[in-house]
Amino acid sequence: RDAALRMLRADRALFPSANYSPRQVLYALSDWTVWAYAIIFWAAATGGTTQAIFGPSLIQAMGYSSTRAQILSAVPSACGFASQILSMALPRICSRFSVWIMAFSALACAFYAVLATVEGPHVRFAFLALSNFALAPNMPLVSLWMANNVLGVTKKGVAAACTVMLGGVAGLIGSHIYRQQDAPQYRFGHVFNCVCNAVIFLLALVLNLNFRHENKRRDRKESTLDTDSLTLEQIDELCDKRPDHRYTW
């Protein structure tokens, strides 16, 4: 809480008189990168939602009793918790968010592909836990990536709202992909999550290439921001199109 309050005070100190900007709302809604972040968050949240809702049912379908399945469902959740804690340290090691997101989504995609094909209960349980470990970090990572790259007080707020909104949609969709008629293998749900993580990988790759290209273009122009002739409100209105801004990729 103290850390969050310090960050909020620092943000307010940068633009103390920043007001709601309809122009920045349009900037956010028409910026394809904002929707790319949101779709990544949606795809990652779909996996997390299905694990939370269907974890015990998936484990029970492997042949465990109802009570034991409830107990064992804590293992995949613990794996996801551990990887989310790990994700806080990863950007300190390497600040290339897209690289981490692509790595985790590739692992999750592979693990779900195995889940959809193998039949041994112990192997399926192990890969269910590994899948949760691989998919959990992408939600906090993409949120932080978006917050780093999107400038403008209003635009950043709209971008965050779009991301959270699609995260809510993930709950609606995720609650229907593990269908009773697919028991006990539940291949449809596993393949759906596999495809979601493939989408994450592709979008992170596209964003990576786009931001690197844009950074090089701005470096070639060697333009700077004339802070002496602009007010803080005018600077804020430029959002992430500021010539001195470089995207984190």
Stockholm file with secondary structure:
# STOCKHOLM 1.0

chainA/1-249         RDAALRMLRADRALFPSANYSPRQVLYALSDWTVWAYAIIFWAAATGGTTQAIFGPSLIQAMGYSSTRAQILSAVPSACGFASQILSMALPRICSRFSVWIMAFSALACAFYAVLATVEGPHVRFAFLALSNFALAPNMPLVSLWMANNVLGVTKKGVAAACTVMLGGVAGLIGSHIYRQQDAPQYRFGHVFNCVCNAVIFLLALVLNLNFRHENKRRDRKESTLDTDSLTLEQIDELCDKRPDHRYTW
#=GR chainA/1-249 SS CHHHHHHHHHHHHHSTTCCCCHHHHHHHHTCHHHHHHHHHHHHHHHHHHHHHHHHHHHHHTTTCCHHHHHHHTHHHHHHHHHHHHHHHHHHHHCCCHHHHHHHHHHHHHHHHHHHTTCCCHHHHHHHHHHHHHHHTTHHHHHHHHHHHHCCSHHHHHHHHHHHHHHHHHHHHHHTTSSCGGGTTTTHHHHHHHHHHHHHHHHHHHHHHHHHHHHHHHHHHHTCCCCTTSSCHHHHHHTGGGCTTCCCCC
#=GC SS_cons         CHHHHHHHHHHHHHSTTCCCCHHHHHHHHTCHHHHHHHHHHHHHHHHHHHHHHHHHHHHHTTTCCHHHHHHHTHHHHHHHHHHHHHHHHHHHHCCCHHHHHHHHHHHHHHHHHHHTTCCCHHHHHHHHHHHHHHHTTHHHHHHHHHHHHCCSHHHHHHHHHHHHHHHHHHHHHHTTSSCGGGTTTTHHHHHHHHHHHHHHHHHHHHHHHHHHHHHHHHHHHTCCCCTTSSCHHHHHHTGGGCTTCCCCC
//
